Structure formats: C-alpha cells, structure tokens
Amino acid sequence: MPPPGGFESVKYKRNLPFRGPGALAILGGVTLVSAYGFYRLGKGNLEKRELEREKVWSRIHLVPLLLAEGDRAAYARHQADVALEKAIMKDVAGWEVRVCLEPMKP
C-alpha cells in the first residue's frame, strides 16, 4: 500500500544551466572582431606601401653617391696598379707604363 500522504512526485523536467550568449550575440561579436581585423589590415597595407615607396626613393637618391664611390675606388685601384707596375718593371730597359684615361667599357 502507498505510504500515508502518497508517493513523492517524479522529477522529469530537465534542469539545464544557462549555456552562454545567444546566436545573435556571437554573430555580432564575430562581425565586430572581423571588421576591426580588416581595418588594421588596411592600415598595415598603407604603412607597408609607404615604407616601400620610401625605400625606392632612398635608393634613387643614393645611386649617384654609390656611383661616385665606385668611380673613386676604381680610380684608386688603377693608380695602385700603375704604381705597382712601375715598381716591378723599373729595371726593364725601354718599358713604358701606359696609363689609360678612358673610362672602362662594360
């Protein structure tokens, strides 16, 4: 026989805790993070383009200086070669050191 006052009621309802933000909140968060990422990517691309332009112009402005340095170094090497040839061939009768003043052709 049943106990006095009856049986305890059967617990059949699910008692689930709150599982986090809804789908719209997640979609909004992902959209905001993606938009901020694309914004930073655009700013980074602009900065990279500006740095590349600056590098190109700095090279353009340095070319005359580098050419002059190369010419000075070539002239110094040529003078050293002439002096070395004079020193080596000083005992040879009739030896004349020919100094070429024309620019070298590639």
Secondary structure, DSSP 8 states (H G I E B T S, - for coil): ---TT-------S------SS-HHHHHHHHHHHHHHHHHHHHHHHHHHHHHHHHHHHHHHHHHHHHHHHHHHHHHHHHHHHHHHHHHHTTTSTT-------S----
